[in-house]
Amino acid sequence: MEDPFIRHIELLGYEKRFYPSQHYVYMFLVKWNDLSEKLVYRRFTEIYEFHKALKEMFPIESGDINMEKRIIPHLPAPKWFDGQRSTQNRQGTLAEYCYALVNLPHKISRCLHVVNFFKVRPDDMNPVTDSQIKKPEVFLLPKDAKKTSSDITGPIVLQTYRAIADYEKSSKSEMALQAGDMVDVVEKNENGWWFCQLRNKRGWVPAAYLEPLDGPDESEEQEPNYAGEQYIVQKSYTAVEEDELSLKEGDIIEVIHKLLDGWWVIRKDEATGYYPSMYLQKAGEANTFVKSELRNRSAPPRRSTIRNAKSIHKQSRKRISQETYRRNSRKYIQNRRNTKDNLQNKANVIIEKNEHEEDKPKAQPAVPPRPSKDLILNRCTESTRRKIL
């Protein structure tokens, strides 16, 4: 008889349970090779422990020896306080992880570790409950959010970055780094603080201390937008470096280049310079508690201020000089003014032309000559001919 193996795993949603204490479990529909379908419930902490054990069983495929040979998908570590929002937001990641897991080589996807983890347990058939406690609340994944095997092209892959210098953390929520450390980036925040994990450690790290493995250029960085997006300064900042700008709370500026290290190039009138993105808010956007909390933190360090930075790339990062920013900004502002002036001049010409045409006397239509008597007799009707006889 053929050994059991899993054909497909589908994430259905999650449950909020209240016994023995409030917690969340994910619901999986597991389809087996004997065509049976079983419903199982797993906590995310269990899934993550299963994932770590799987990596230890297959160190080559997990990239522990060589990152280029990694085929086992990444899975972000549990957060310190897993709530309903994080449970809900993690569903897409888990769905892709399960799809990738089942499609790994058979020595991994059909190993006993995988098979036993997704087998039905007694508490899957009869979850432990208490009649005096509230019944579990079920949150099903929306139909349009469910991904079939044809919808998912591959596993979710966390990007691996390398630390270019030592970093000492300044708060409990941060993570210290040593030059050469390889970290998986779980979340890239536009404020320049990235949430990373390194083995059993996790925390916020300044993006300025990290570089991608494939090259020094950040492909995610947008090109400069000299048209500019209007932002409002939410917290004052005094420039420390020569290429930074000092602004006060309430100032209205234009962002022309959003950089991943959290220091954006902005334009105030015709002056350009760097400013911490975490102290800016897009015009017309409602204020949020999260952004208020972020603004209470200090700005991340800039790449140009890091000492003893050692890159593994021979080619240095491409940087745009402040002179280029200023020159292109001046050109854009001047072109915008010229365009505005040209439109205004054209409008004035049209108005003047219309007014000039209105002043001219309008031509009167010519009065046709009266037809002769013979013409009327030859061409007109009988009633008209009678009138001239």
Residue, then its C-alpha position, 0 to 999 in steps of 0.5 A: m500500500e502506498d504511503p500517505f502524502i498530501r496533494h493540496i493544502e487550502l487555507l480556509g480562514y481562522e477561528k478566534r477561540f476563548y478556551p483555555s484563553q483567547h487565541y487564534v487558530y488557522m483552518f486548513l483543508v488537507k487533501w490526501n492521495d487517497l482522495s480524502e479531505k480533512l479539516v485541521y486547526r493549527r496555531f501559527t506558533e505551531i506552524y513556525e516551529f514545524h517550519k524551523a524543524l523542517k529547515e534543520m532536517f534539510p539544511i541545503e534546501s533551506g539555504d543554511i549552507n548556500m543561500e542560492k540553493r534555498i528552495i524551502p519557502h520563507l516564513p516570518a517569525p511570530k510577533w511578540f503579541d499576535g492579535q486578530r489583525s496580524t492573524q488576518n494579515r498573515q493569511g496570504t503568506l500562509a496560503e502561499y507557503c502551503y502551496a510552495l510546501v506541497n510542490l517541493p521535491h518529494k523527499i521534502s513534501r512527502c517526508l514524515h515530518v510534513v505528513n504527521f504535522f497535517k494529520v488529523r488530531p483528536d482535538d481537530m475532530n473535537p476541539v476543547t471547549d467550555s460551555q460557560i465560555k463563548k463559542p469560537e468565532v469563525f472568520l472565513l477567507p473571502k472567496d475572491a481572496k482564495k488562491t487556486s494552484s493556477d493563481i499562485t505562481g510560487p512561494i512568498v520569498l522574504q528578501t535576504y539582506r546583508a549588514i554593511a556595518d555593526y549596529e547597536k540597538s537603542s531600544k528593546s524593539e530594535m535588533a543589533l547587527q554585526a557586519g556581514d549578518m544575513v537577515d530576512v526582511v519581513e516588513k519594509n517601512e517607508n520611514g526607514w526602519w525595517f522589521c527583520q529576523l536573524r535566526n531566533k532574533r527579530g526586531w527593527v533595523p535601520a535600512a541604511y545598514l542593509e544592502p541587497l545580495d544581488g547588487p548595490d542598486e535598490s530596484e525598489e527605489q522610485e525614480p525622482n518625480y520632479a512634479g512633486e507630491q505635496y506633503i505636510v511637515q508633522k514634526s520639526y527637524t533641524a538639519v545636521e548635514e549640509d544636504e538636509l533641510s530644516l523645516k517647521e511643523g505645518d510647512i508644506i513641501e513637495v517630495i521629489h524622491k522617495l528613498l528606502d532608507g527613510w530620508w526623502v529628497i524634498r523641495k521647499d520653494e526652490a531649495t532641495g534637500y533630505y528630510p526624514s520621511m517619518y516626519l511627513q504626512k501626505a496632504g489630505e491624508a487623515n492622521t493615524f495613531v500608528k503614524s503618530e507613534l512612529r513620529n515619536r521615534s528618532a529618525p534612522p541614520r543615513r547611509s552617508t553617515i555610517r562609518n566603517a561600512k563594507s560592501i560586498h559589491k565592487q560597484s558602489r551605489k548610484r547616488i544622485s547629487q544634490e546639485t542634480y536635484r536642484r538643477n532639475s528642480r529649477k528646470y521643472i519649476q521654470n518649465r511649469r512657469n513657462t507653460k503657465d505663462n504660455l497658456q495665459n498668453k494664449a488665453n489673452v490672445i483669444i480674448e482680445k481676438n474675440e473682443h476685436e471681432e465683436d467691435k467690428p460692424k456686422a455685414q448686412p445681407a444683400v437684398p436680391p433684385r425684384p424679378s421682372k414681369d416676364l420672369i414671374l409669368n414664366r416661372c411662378t405659379e398661377s396664383t402669383r401670375r394673377k396678382i400682376l395681371 
